[in-house]
Amino acid sequence: MFIHIYSILVMTPEAEKFNGWAAMLGFVAAFGAYATTGQIIPGIF
């Protein structure tokens, strides 16, 4: 049972690439929001 659960939770190379892509997209979006509004989180800070 442990091996079955562990195999589900292991990150595959495809999952790692997708997570990296999503993180880079988030950083670009955050930079764009800061560059256009001057606020770290527009509407909050």
KOLZAMI-651517 format. One record per residue: x, y, z of N, C-alpha, C in turn. Coordinates in Angstrom, 1 decimal. Example, Ala and Ser with C-alpha at 12.3 -4.5 7.8 and 13.67 -1.06 7.14 Angstrom:
<atoms>
((13.2, -5.7, 7.8), (12.3, -4.5, 7.8), (13.2, -3.3, 7.8))
((12.8, -2.2, 7.1), (13.7, -1.1, 7.1), (12.9, 0.0, 7.9))
</atoms>
This chain:
<atoms>
((0.8, -1.2, 0.0), (0.0, 0.0, 0.0), (0.9, 1.3, 0.0))
((1.9, 1.3, 0.8), (2.8, 2.4, 0.8), (3.4, 2.7, -0.5))
((3.8, 1.7, -1.2), (4.5, 1.9, -2.5), (3.4, 2.5, -3.5))
((2.2, 2.0, -3.4), (1.2, 2.5, -4.3), (0.9, 4.0, -4.1))
((0.8, 4.4, -2.8), (0.6, 5.8, -2.5), (1.8, 6.6, -2.8))
((3.0, 6.1, -2.6), (4.3, 6.8, -2.9), (4.4, 7.1, -4.4))
((4.0, 6.1, -5.2), (4.1, 6.2, -6.7), (3.2, 7.3, -7.2))
((2.1, 7.6, -6.5), (1.1, 8.6, -6.9), (1.7, 10.0, -6.6))
((2.4, 10.1, -5.5), (2.9, 11.4, -5.0), (4.2, 11.8, -5.6))
((4.9, 10.9, -6.3), (6.2, 11.3, -6.9), (6.0, 12.2, -8.1))
((6.9, 13.2, -8.2), (6.8, 14.2, -9.2), (7.5, 13.7, -10.5))
((6.8, 13.6, -11.6), (7.4, 13.2, -12.8), (8.1, 14.3, -13.5))
((9.0, 14.1, -14.4), (9.6, 15.2, -15.1), (8.6, 16.1, -15.8))
((7.5, 15.6, -16.3), (6.6, 16.4, -17.0), (5.9, 17.4, -16.0))
((5.6, 16.8, -14.8), (5.0, 17.7, -13.7), (6.0, 18.8, -13.3))
((7.3, 18.4, -13.2), (8.3, 19.4, -12.8), (8.4, 20.5, -13.9))
((8.3, 20.1, -15.2), (8.4, 21.1, -16.2), (7.2, 22.1, -16.2))
((6.0, 21.5, -15.9), (4.8, 22.3, -15.9), (4.8, 23.2, -14.7))
((5.3, 22.8, -13.5), (5.4, 23.6, -12.4), (6.4, 24.8, -12.6))
((7.5, 24.5, -13.3), (8.5, 25.5, -13.6), (7.9, 26.5, -14.5))
((7.2, 26.1, -15.5), (6.5, 27.0, -16.5), (5.5, 27.9, -15.8))
((4.7, 27.3, -14.9), (3.7, 28.0, -14.2), (4.3, 29.1, -13.3))
((5.4, 28.7, -12.6), (6.1, 29.7, -11.7), (6.7, 30.8, -12.6))
((7.3, 30.5, -13.7), (7.9, 31.6, -14.5), (6.7, 32.5, -15.0))
((5.6, 31.9, -15.4), (4.5, 32.8, -15.8), (4.0, 33.7, -14.7))
((4.0, 33.1, -13.5), (3.6, 33.9, -12.3), (4.5, 35.1, -12.1))
((5.8, 34.8, -12.2), (6.8, 35.9, -12.0), (6.7, 37.0, -13.1))
((6.4, 36.6, -14.3), (6.3, 37.6, -15.4), (5.0, 38.4, -15.1))
((3.9, 37.7, -14.7), (2.7, 38.4, -14.4), (2.8, 39.4, -13.3))
((3.5, 39.0, -12.2), (3.8, 39.8, -11.1), (4.6, 41.0, -11.5))
((5.7, 40.8, -12.3), (6.5, 41.9, -12.7), (5.7, 42.9, -13.6))
((4.9, 42.3, -14.5), (4.0, 43.2, -15.3), (3.0, 44.0, -14.5))
((2.5, 43.4, -13.5), (1.5, 44.2, -12.6), (2.3, 45.2, -11.9))
((3.5, 44.9, -11.4), (4.2, 45.9, -10.7), (4.7, 47.1, -11.6))
((5.1, 46.7, -12.8), (5.6, 47.7, -13.8), (4.5, 48.6, -14.2))
((3.3, 48.1, -14.3), (2.2, 49.0, -14.8), (1.5, 49.8, -13.7))
((1.4, 49.2, -12.5), (0.7, 49.9, -11.4), (1.6, 50.5, -10.3))
((2.8, 50.0, -10.2), (3.7, 50.4, -9.1), (3.3, 49.8, -7.8))
((2.4, 48.8, -7.7), (2.0, 48.2, -6.5), (2.4, 46.7, -6.6))
((2.9, 46.1, -5.5), (3.3, 44.7, -5.5), (2.1, 43.8, -5.7))
((1.0, 44.1, -5.0), (-0.3, 43.4, -5.3), (-1.3, 44.4, -5.5))
((-1.7, 44.7, -6.8), (-2.6, 45.8, -7.1), (-3.9, 45.6, -6.3))
((-4.3, 46.7, -5.7), (-5.6, 46.7, -5.0), (-5.4, 46.4, -3.5))
((-4.3, 45.8, -3.1), (-4.1, 45.5, -1.7), (-3.0, 46.3, -1.1))
((-1.8, 46.4, -1.7), (-0.7, 47.1, -1.2), (-0.4, 48.3, -2.1))
</atoms>
